[in-house]
């Protein structure tokens, strides 16, 4: 059985609020060269809809992530 769970919201650890309230939820829904910036000392968790039938065991999960980072341009001391 294949099942797709849709993203419904997320939690921003840095701002201590949900992504829908912060106005950043749309940044993680599509592949459109817009991204959610998460500083290295913080985390973001995601909430999915409850579409899995009761009593099932989830054996694997695929999450698609686009990763982007900048090169550190600071001069070493």
JOLINKA-V664953 format. One line per field, one symbol per residue. ss: DSSP state (@ for helix, = for strand, . for the rest). burial: 1 if it has 16 or more other ideal C-beta (glycine too) atoms within 10 Angstrom, else 0. Layout:
ss=???
burial=???
This chain:
ss=......======....==@@@@..@@@@...............=====.............................
burial=00000000010100000010010110010000000000000001000000000000000000000000000000000
